[in-house]
C-alpha cells in the first residue's frame, strides 16, 4: 500500500507549521486520521512535549500530496503511539469540497473507523 501524505500541516490562524508531513492512515467523509513521526514535527513547542494535546480544537490546513489539494479542518484529538509516533484526528471543515473528501476516501485502500480507547460501547467512534 502506497502511503498518502498531508504536507505542511499548519495552524490556519497563525501560519505556524506543526508538521512537515503526516501519513493519512484513515479517512471518513467527515475527517481523517494523521500519523506523525517526531522527526516531522517542526513546531518547537510541540517537539518539546510528550503529547500533541496543545493543538486540540485548533484549525489546521494541509496539502494532500498525491491530490495536490489543500484542505482545512480542526484537530479533535491526539494520541501518542510510542516510539516517537503520534496520531491526530482532524475533522474537515463543513465547507470542504465533498468531491475532494470522497476522492481522498477512494485513494486509501482500507479505510476504517478510528477506535476511541475511552469508548466503552464496543463500537469505533469513527472520525466524527
MMTF fields as JSON, N, C-alpha, C and O atoms, coordinates in Angstrom:
{
  "mmtfVersion": "1.0.0",
  "mmtfProducer": "UNKNOWN",
  "numBonds": 511,
  "numAtoms": 512,
  "numGroups": 128,
  "numChains": 1,
  "numModels": 1,
  "chainsPerModel": [1],
  "groupsPerChain": [128],
  "chainIdList": ["A"],
  "bondAtomList": [4, 2, 8, 6, 12, 10, 16, 14, 20, 18, 24, 22, 28, 26, 32, 30, 36, 34, 40, 38, 44, 42, 48, 46, 52, 50, 56, 54, 60, 58, 64, 62, 68, 66, 72, 70, 76, 74, 80, 78, 84, 82, 88, 86, 92, 90, 96, 94, 100, 98, 104, 102, 108, 106, 112, 110, 116, 114, 120, 118, 124, 122, 128, 126, 132, 130, 136, 134, 140, 138, 144, 142, 148, 146, 152, 150, 156, 154, 160, 158, 164, 162, 168, 166, 172, 170, 176, 174, 180, 178, 184, 182, 188, 186, 192, 190, 196, 194, 200, 198, 204, 202, 208, 206, 212, 210, 216, 214, 220, 218, 224, 222, 228, 226, 232, 230, 236, 234, 240, 238, 244, 242, 248, 246, 252, 250, 256, 254, 260, 258, 264, 262, 268, 266, 272, 270, 276, 274, 280, 278, 284, 282, 288, 286, 292, 290, 296, 294, 300, 298, 304, 302, 308, 306, 312, 310, 316, 314, 320, 318, 324, 322, 328, 326, 332, 330, 336, 334, 340, 338, 344, 342, 348, 346, 352, 350, 356, 354, 360, 358, 364, 362, 368, 366, 372, 370, 376, 374, 380, 378, 384, 382, 388, 386, 392, 390, 396, 394, 400, 398, 404, 402, 408, 406, 412, 410, 416, 414, 420, 418, 424, 422, 428, 426, 432, 430, 436, 434, 440, 438, 444, 442, 448, 446, 452, 450, 456, 454, 460, 458, 464, 462, 468, 466, 472, 470, 476, 474, 480, 478, 484, 482, 488, 486, 492, 490, 496, 494, 500, 498, 504, 502, 508, 506],
  "bondOrderList": [1, 1, 1, 1, 1, 1, 1, 1, 1, 1, 1, 1, 1, 1, 1, 1, 1, 1, 1, 1, 1, 1, 1, 1, 1, 1, 1, 1, 1, 1, 1, 1, 1, 1, 1, 1, 1, 1, 1, 1, 1, 1, 1, 1, 1, 1, 1, 1, 1, 1, 1, 1, 1, 1, 1, 1, 1, 1, 1, 1, 1, 1, 1, 1, 1, 1, 1, 1, 1, 1, 1, 1, 1, 1, 1, 1, 1, 1, 1, 1, 1, 1, 1, 1, 1, 1, 1, 1, 1, 1, 1, 1, 1, 1, 1, 1, 1, 1, 1, 1, 1, 1, 1, 1, 1, 1, 1, 1, 1, 1, 1, 1, 1, 1, 1, 1, 1, 1, 1, 1, 1, 1, 1, 1, 1, 1, 1],
  "groupList": [{"groupName": "UNK", "atomNameList": ["N", "CA", "C", "O"], "elementList": ["N", "C", "C", "O"], "formalChargeList": [0, 0, 0, 0], "bondAtomList": [1, 0, 2, 1, 3, 2], "bondOrderList": [1, 1, 2], "singleLetterCode": "X", "chemCompType": "L-PEPTIDE LINKING"}],
  "groupTypeList": [0, 0, 0, 0, 0, 0, 0, 0, 0, 0, 0, 0, 0, 0, 0, 0, 0, 0, 0, 0, 0, 0, 0, 0, 0, 0, 0, 0, 0, 0, 0, 0, 0, 0, 0, 0, 0, 0, 0, 0, 0, 0, 0, 0, 0, 0, 0, 0, 0, 0, 0, 0, 0, 0, 0, 0, 0, 0, 0, 0, 0, 0, 0, 0, 0, 0, 0, 0, 0, 0, 0, 0, 0, 0, 0, 0, 0, 0, 0, 0, 0, 0, 0, 0, 0, 0, 0, 0, 0, 0, 0, 0, 0, 0, 0, 0, 0, 0, 0, 0, 0, 0, 0, 0, 0, 0, 0, 0, 0, 0, 0, 0, 0, 0, 0, 0, 0, 0, 0, 0, 0, 0, 0, 0, 0, 0, 0, 0],
  "groupIdList": [1, 2, 3, 4, 5, 6, 7, 8, 9, 10, 11, 12, 13, 14, 15, 16, 17, 18, 19, 20, 21, 22, 23, 24, 25, 26, 27, 28, 29, 30, 31, 32, 33, 34, 35, 36, 37, 38, 39, 40, 41, 42, 43, 44, 45, 46, 47, 48, 49, 50, 51, 52, 53, 54, 55, 56, 57, 58, 59, 60, 61, 62, 63, 64, 65, 66, 67, 68, 69, 70, 71, 72, 73, 74, 75, 76, 77, 78, 79, 80, 81, 82, 83, 84, 85, 86, 87, 88, 89, 90, 91, 92, 93, 94, 95, 96, 97, 98, 99, 100, 101, 102, 103, 104, 105, 106, 107, 108, 109, 110, 111, 112, 113, 114, 115, 116, 117, 118, 119, 120, 121, 122, 123, 124, 125, 126, 127, 128],
  "secStructList": [7, 7, 7, 3, 3, 3, 3, 3, 3, 3, 3, 6, 6, 6, 7, 7, 3, 3, 3, 3, 3, 3, 3, 3, 3, 3, 3, 7, 1, 1, 3, 3, 3, 3, 3, 3, 3, 4, 4, 4, 5, 7, 7, 2, 2, 2, 2, 6, 1, 1, 7, 7, 4, 4, 4, 6, 6, 7, 3, 3, 3, 3, 3, 3, 6, 6, 6, 6, 3, 3, 3, 3, 3, 3, 3, 3, 3, 3, 3, 3, 3, 3, 6, 6, 3, 3, 3, 3, 3, 3, 3, 3, 7, 6, 6, 1, 7, 2, 2, 2, 2, 2, 2, 2, 2, 2, 2, 1, 1, 7, 7, 7, 7, 7, 7, 7, 6, 6, 7, 6, 6, 1, 1, 7, 7, 6, 6, 7],
  "xCoordList": [0.847, 0.0, 0.887, 1.744, 0.69, 1.419, 0.835, -0.382, 1.717, 1.226, 0.802, 1.373, -0.206, -0.712, -0.334, -0.557, 0.238, 0.73, 0.011, -0.379, -0.147, -0.551, 0.746, 1.562, 0.932, 2.168, 1.926, 0.873, 2.92, 2.892, 1.6, 0.849, 1.362, 0.182, 0.421, 1.33, -0.432, -0.173, -1.426, -2.554, -1.187, -2.247, -2.752, -1.971, -4.061, -4.568, -4.675, -4.783, -4.647, -4.708, -3.329, -3.153, -2.353, -1.025, -0.052, 0.945, -0.334, 0.581, 1.705, 2.516, 1.777, 2.838, 2.677, 1.609, 3.746, 3.725, 4.034, 5.096, 3.079, 3.256, 4.064, 4.994, 3.705, 4.358, 4.734, 3.961, 5.925, 6.317, 5.507, 5.174, 5.193, 4.331, 3.749, 4.293, 2.628, 1.966, 1.279, 0.649, 1.398, 0.738, -0.756, -1.153, -1.566, -3.014, -3.286, -3.187, -3.632, -3.798, -5.252, -5.54, -6.165, -7.576, -8.349, -7.899, -9.512, -10.324, -11.789, -12.137, -12.627, -14.076, -14.63, -13.872, -15.917, -16.474, -16.35, -16.448, -16.134, -16.083, -14.686, -14.502, -13.693, -12.368, -11.326, -11.584, -10.134, -9.046, -8.191, -8.243, -7.422, -6.514, -5.094, -4.732, -4.293, -2.915, -1.955, -2.135, -0.94, 0.127, 1.372, 1.832, 1.905, 3.04, 4.226, 4.089, 5.377, 6.624, 7.301, 7.242, 7.947, 8.576, 9.52, 9.601, 10.223, 11.154, 10.471, 11.119, 9.159, 8.415, 7.73, 7.065, 7.889, 7.314, 8.271, 9.427, 7.79, 8.629, 8.451, 9.385, 7.277, 6.974, 7.81, 7.714, 8.625, 9.441, 8.6, 9.018, 7.425, 6.6, 6.065, 5.891, 5.806, 5.327, 6.472, 6.289, 7.632, 8.786, 9.219, 9.793, 8.941, 9.404, 8.386, 8.599, 7.286, 6.286, 6.133, 6.597, 5.482, 5.235, 3.856, 3.52, 3.062, 1.73, 1.528, 2.317, 0.49, 0.123, -1.162, -1.836, -1.5, -2.776, -2.927, -4.05, -1.835, -1.932, -2.549, -2.906, -2.683, -3.294, -4.737, -5.324, -5.308, -6.727, -7.57, -7.306, -8.563, -9.5, -8.846, -9.399, -7.687, -7.002, -7.323, -7.29, -7.631, -7.86, -6.544, -5.596, -6.489, -5.274, -5.608, -6.741, -4.598, -4.703, -3.513, -2.44, -3.697, -2.613, -2.905, -4.046, -1.847, -1.964, -1.881, -0.99, -2.802, -2.743, -1.798, -2.114, -0.644, 0.424, -0.048, 0.132, -0.631, -0.994, -2.084, -2.175, -2.901, -4.013, -3.683, -4.414, -2.592, -2.22, -3.412, -3.726, -4.059, -5.267, -5.083, -4.532, -5.541, -5.459, -6.796, -7.846, -6.759, -7.954, -7.72, -6.581, -8.8, -8.722, -9.663, -10.658, -9.324, -10.152, -9.735, -8.976, -10.243, -9.954, -9.425, -10.003, -8.329, -7.79, -8.738, -8.927, -9.33, -10.296, -9.687, -10.134, -8.678, -7.99, -6.671, -6.461, -5.778, -4.467, -4.133, -4.725, -3.17, -2.766, -1.325, -0.983, -0.469, 0.874, 0.79, 0.041, 1.551, 1.547, 2.822, 2.957, 3.755, 5.014, 6.079, 5.77, 7.322, 8.481, 8.471, 8.881, 8.001, 8.045, 6.948, 7.043, 5.904, 4.778, 3.545, 3.319, 2.757, 1.519, 0.438, 0.734, -0.812, -1.933, -2.756, -2.879, -3.316, -4.158, -5.389, -5.273, -6.572, -7.819, -8.176, -8.174, -8.482, -8.843, -10.225, -10.44, -11.162, -12.484, -12.409, -11.979, -12.833, -12.828, -13.791, -14.778, -13.501, -14.446, -15.703, -15.647, -16.827, -18.094, -18.072, -18.76, -17.284, -17.249, -16.154, -15.9, -15.506, -14.517, -15.25, -16.281, -14.723, -15.418, -15.654, -14.722, -16.909, -17.273, -16.536, -16.14, -16.353, -15.648, -14.26, -13.87, -13.506, -12.143, -12.151, -11.276, -13.131, -13.226, -13.48, -12.87, -14.378, -14.667, -13.48, -13.198, -12.782, -11.609, -10.526, -9.874, -10.338, -9.363, -9.76, -8.912, -11.037, -11.545, -11.248, -10.876, -11.414, -11.215, -9.76, -9.49, -8.808, -7.41, -6.763, -5.697, -7.398, -6.867, -7.483, -8.706, -6.665, -7.183, -8.112, -9.121, -7.802, -8.627, -8.916, -8.093, -10.085, -10.483, -11.293, -12.142, -11.024, -11.755, -11.89, -11.204, -12.771, -13.014, -11.813, -11.099, -11.601, -10.575, -11.179, -12.102, -10.66, -11.222, -10.8, -9.624, -11.77, -11.549, -11.379, -12.32, -10.186, -9.971, -10.874, -11.059, -11.437, -12.328, -13.779, -14.646, -14.06, -15.418, -15.732, -15.144, -16.642, -16.992, -18.124, -18.572, -18.591, -19.735, -19.365, -20.242, -18.057, -17.631, -17.627, -17.275, -18.013, -18.011, -16.945, -16.656, -16.365, -15.41, -16.157, -17.354, -15.453, -16.087, -16.133, -16.724, -15.508, -15.411, -14.486, -13.733, -14.525, -13.672, -14.46, -13.94, -15.704, -16.56, -16.158, -16.78],
  "yCoordList": [-1.185, 0.0, 1.242, 1.394, 2.109, 3.366, 4.324, 4.451, 4.991, 5.928, 7.238, 7.674, 7.848, 9.143, 10.141, 9.885, 11.276, 12.229, 13.57, 14.055, 14.149, 15.545, 16.316, 15.964, 17.367, 18.146, 19.491, 20.103, 19.946, 21.26, 21.502, 22.434, 20.653, 20.806, 22.019, 22.036, 23.053, 24.317, 24.88, 24.561, 25.73, 26.472, 27.515, 28.335, 27.496, 28.408, 29.851, 30.766, 30.067, 31.448, 32.081, 33.24, 31.332, 31.909, 31.604, 32.306, 30.564, 30.16, 29.266, 28.818, 28.992, 28.134, 26.72, 26.119, 26.196, 24.833, 23.874, 23.94, 22.983, 21.999, 20.796, 20.36, 20.257, 19.051, 19.275, 19.841, 18.828, 18.917, 17.942, 18.222, 16.789, 15.813, 14.865, 14.682, 14.27, 13.285, 12.285, 12.674, 11.011, 9.982, 9.982, 10.015, 9.944, 9.81, 8.32, 7.601, 7.858, 6.426, 5.991, 4.796, 6.938, 6.61, 7.845, 8.97, 7.634, 8.75, 8.349, 7.182, 9.324, 9.139, 10.344, 11.264, 10.376, 11.554, 12.834, 13.935, 12.692, 13.879, 14.26, 15.355, 13.384, 13.71, 12.686, 11.754, 12.872, 11.941, 11.758, 12.543, 10.711, 10.381, 10.478, 9.8, 11.329, 11.56, 10.878, 10.946, 10.225, 9.653, 10.494, 10.678, 10.999, 11.92, 11.293, 10.757, 11.366, 10.926, 12.14, 13.235, 11.955, 13.072, 13.856, 15.08, 13.185, 13.86, 14.815, 15.698, 14.641, 15.511, 16.668, 17.489, 16.738, 17.837, 19.023, 18.921, 20.142, 21.325, 22.341, 23.076, 22.39, 23.368, 23.094, 22.014, 24.064, 23.862, 23.537, 22.731, 24.153, 23.897, 22.46, 21.87, 21.897, 20.508, 19.511, 18.434, 19.852, 18.935, 18.712, 17.675, 19.691, 19.6, 18.945, 18.921, 18.416, 17.78, 16.305, 15.849, 15.58, 14.162, 13.915, 12.779, 14.964, 14.834, 15.976, 16.92, 15.879, 16.957, 17.634, 18.299, 17.464, 17.965, 19.484, 19.987, 20.213, 21.672, 22.121, 23.29, 21.217, 21.617, 21.11, 21.213, 20.564, 20.178, 21.417, 22.487, 21.281, 22.359, 23.484, 24.58, 23.227, 24.22, 23.947, 22.8, 24.998, 24.88, 24.687, 25.447, 23.665, 23.372, 23.258, 22.976, 23.482, 23.305, 22.512, 22.568, 21.766, 20.959, 20.606, 20.659, 20.246, 19.818, 18.306, 17.713, 17.674, 16.228, 16.029, 16.392, 15.448, 15.349, 14.722, 15.325, 13.562, 12.831, 13.532, 13.348, 14.327, 15.008, 16.465, 17.111, 16.988, 18.391, 19.299, 20.248, 18.966, 19.675, 20.135, 19.409, 21.329, 21.907, 21.723, 22.058, 21.189, 21.011, 21.622, 21.739, 22.01, 22.548, 21.782, 21.207, 21.789, 21.134, 21.548, 22.5, 20.82, 21.101, 19.819, 18.746, 19.933, 18.789, 18.507, 19.359, 17.324, 16.996, 16.191, 16.291, 15.401, 14.645, 14.127, 14.012, 13.816, 13.281, 12.173, 12.068, 11.345, 10.252, 9.871, 9.67, 9.768, 9.246, 7.746, 7.044, 7.255, 5.825, 5.146, 3.93, 5.904, 5.345, 5.414, 5.55, 5.32, 5.346, 6.556, 6.459, 7.693, 8.924, 9.098, 9.98, 8.282, 8.405, 8.928, 8.628, 9.712, 10.266, 10.133, 10.073, 10.088, 10.183, 11.405, 11.758, 12.039, 13.215, 13.056, 12.832, 13.174, 13.132, 14.559, 15.462, 14.754, 16.067, 15.972, 15.178, 16.777, 16.877, 17.952, 19.075, 17.598, 18.575, 19.708, 19.523, 20.876, 21.99, 21.627, 20.87, 22.172, 21.892, 22.308, 21.709, 23.334, 23.801, 23.126, 23.537, 22.092, 21.347, 20.661, 20.024, 20.789, 20.213, 18.707, 17.932, 18.321, 16.91, 16.049, 14.924, 16.571, 15.813, 15.398, 14.242, 16.341, 16.036, 15.089, 14.23, 15.234, 14.309, 12.891, 11.939, 12.753, 11.424, 10.874, 9.678, 11.732, 11.29, 10.792, 9.784, 11.487, 11.057, 9.707, 8.834, 9.531, 8.264, 7.141, 6.038, 7.424, 6.408, 6.013, 4.881, 6.913, 6.568, 5.771, 5.185, 5.743, 4.91, 3.524, 3.393, 2.485, 1.14, 0.605, -0.025, 0.836, 0.289, 1.356, 1.618, 1.982, 2.966, 2.262, 1.422, 2.609, 2.0, 3.047, 4.068, 2.789, 3.744, 3.846, 2.869, 5.041, 5.293, 4.918, 5.577, 3.856, 3.387, 4.282, 4.612, 4.673, 5.513, 4.602, 3.9, 4.593, 3.702, 4.016, 3.163, 5.219, 5.574, 5.238, 5.47, 4.694, 4.362, 2.954, 1.991, 2.819, 1.526, 0.833, -0.236, 1.422, 0.853, -0.355, -1.093, -0.565, -1.677, -1.321, -2.151, -0.101, 0.332, 1.397, 2.154, 1.454, 2.522, 3.851, 3.904, 4.895, 6.198, 6.905, 7.977, 6.304, 6.997, 8.188, 8.261, 9.096, 10.272, 11.505, 12.613, 11.355, 12.495, 13.186, 14.175],
  "zCoordList": [0.0, 0.0, 0.0, 0.871, -0.951, -1.009, 0.021, 0.152, 0.745, 1.756, 1.109, 0.11, 1.699, 1.266, 2.358, 3.541, 1.96, 2.941, 2.88, 1.818, 4.078, 4.232, 4.432, 5.284, 3.643, 3.719, 4.373, 4.197, 5.136, 5.776, 6.553, 6.266, 7.53, 8.384, 9.269, 10.099, 9.069, 9.759, 10.413, 10.036, 11.405, 12.077, 11.087, 10.604, 10.775, 9.748, 10.234, 9.418, 11.542, 12.045, 12.134, 11.76, 12.626, 12.832, 11.7, 11.535, 10.921, 9.863, 10.34, 9.53, 11.648, 12.183, 11.631, 11.744, 11.034, 10.512, 11.663, 12.282, 11.932, 13.001, 12.527, 13.206, 11.354, 10.833, 9.373, 8.6, 9.008, 7.602, 6.763, 5.612, 7.358, 6.693, 7.725, 8.814, 7.349, 8.203, 7.281, 6.297, 7.594, 6.783, 7.101, 8.266, 6.064, 6.261, 6.348, 5.354, 7.556, 7.774, 7.757, 7.693, 7.815, 7.763, 7.355, 7.57, 6.767, 6.319, 6.366, 6.189, 6.606, 6.554, 5.816, 5.509, 5.521, 4.858, 5.69, 5.15, 7.009, 7.865, 8.338, 8.871, 8.159, 8.66, 8.295, 7.532, 8.854, 8.582, 9.835, 10.781, 9.795, 10.888, 10.354, 9.393, 10.991, 10.574, 11.533, 12.749, 10.995, 11.821, 11.607, 10.479, 12.701, 12.666, 13.386, 14.485, 12.759, 13.39, 14.005, 13.445, 15.157, 15.857, 14.944, 15.054, 14.06, 13.159, 12.184, 11.622, 11.979, 11.066, 11.791, 11.159, 13.121, 13.894, 13.813, 14.224, 13.286, 13.125, 14.246, 14.567, 14.836, 15.873, 17.133, 17.718, 17.548, 18.752, 19.996, 20.827, 20.129, 21.31, 21.308, 22.374, 20.143, 20.079, 20.218, 20.788, 19.712, 19.799, 21.244, 21.574, 22.101, 23.487, 24.425, 25.637, 23.885, 24.738, 24.383, 23.338, 25.265, 25.02, 24.416, 24.083, 24.274, 23.678, 22.685, 22.638, 21.914, 20.998, 21.462, 20.675, 22.738, 23.259, 23.123, 23.127, 23.004, 22.895, 21.572, 21.432, 20.6, 19.325, 19.182, 18.105, 20.263, 20.232, 19.95, 20.5, 19.112, 18.748, 17.944, 17.857, 17.361, 16.535, 15.07, 14.624, 14.33, 12.897, 12.164, 12.362, 11.315, 10.56, 9.068, 8.68, 8.266, 6.823, 6.343, 6.943, 5.253, 4.711, 3.262, 2.804, 2.559, 1.17, 1.122, 1.731, 0.401, 0.183, -1.002, -2.135, -0.718, -1.707, -3.023, -4.082, -2.983, -4.188, -4.999, -6.213, -4.331, -4.995, -5.317, -6.069, -4.759, -4.899, -4.564, -5.284, -3.442, -2.997, -1.562, -0.735, -1.273, 0.067, 0.779, 0.23, 2.006, 2.828, 4.2, 4.651, 4.857, 6.212, 7.123, 6.681, 8.408, 9.413, 10.805, 10.987, 11.788, 13.19, 13.838, 13.66, 14.586, 15.32, 16.482, 17.35, 16.501, 17.549, 18.681, 19.823, 18.382, 19.438, 18.908, 17.7, 19.849, 19.511, 20.487, 21.562, 20.093, 20.975, 20.655, 19.49, 21.688, 21.432, 21.184, 21.863, 20.218, 19.912, 20.384, 20.248, 20.933, 21.396, 20.309, 19.126, 20.724, 19.828, 18.893, 17.736, 19.403, 18.638, 17.614, 16.76, 17.673, 16.749, 17.475, 18.647, 16.754, 17.285, 16.219, 15.026, 16.658, 15.723, 16.107, 17.279, 15.075, 15.274, 14.395, 13.19, 14.997, 14.243, 13.852, 14.688, 12.575, 12.043, 11.415, 10.499, 11.903, 11.279, 10.207, 10.471, 8.985, 7.898, 8.202, 8.914, 7.662, 7.755, 6.974, 6.005, 7.403, 6.723, 5.265, 4.439, 4.936, 3.554, 2.715, 1.582, 3.27, 2.481, 1.327, 1.539, 0.115, -1.03, -0.88, -0.658, -1.004, -0.853, -1.872, -1.567, -3.07, -4.109, -3.626, -3.785, -3.032, -2.579, -1.393, -1.282, -0.504, 0.63, 0.129, 0.615, -0.84, -1.399, -2.172, -2.103, -2.909, -3.658, -2.701, -2.971, -1.602, -0.602, -0.028, 0.15, 0.263, 0.777, -0.213, 0.187, -1.503, -2.544, -2.741, -3.141, -2.472, -2.727, -1.601, -1.79, -0.43, 0.648, 0.531, 0.58, 0.377, 0.146, 1.225, 0.905, 2.479, 3.555, 4.577, 5.453, 4.479, 5.486, 6.552, 6.255, 7.782, 8.897, 9.985, 9.968, 10.922, 11.999, 12.916, 13.141, 13.441, 14.452, 15.789, 16.267, 16.393, 17.657, 18.794, 18.944, 19.593, 20.759, 21.966, 22.335, 22.602, 23.735, 24.925, 25.794, 24.982, 26.083, 25.791, 26.633, 24.608, 24.202, 24.678, 24.185, 25.622, 26.19, 25.436, 25.85, 24.342, 23.636, 22.799, 22.351, 22.58, 21.757, 20.27, 19.432, 19.949, 18.56, 18.385, 19.311, 17.201, 16.902, 16.899, 16.616, 17.21, 17.268, 15.932, 15.809, 14.926, 13.656, 13.811, 14.782, 12.9, 12.985, 13.287, 13.155, 13.69, 13.967, 15.233, 15.62]
}
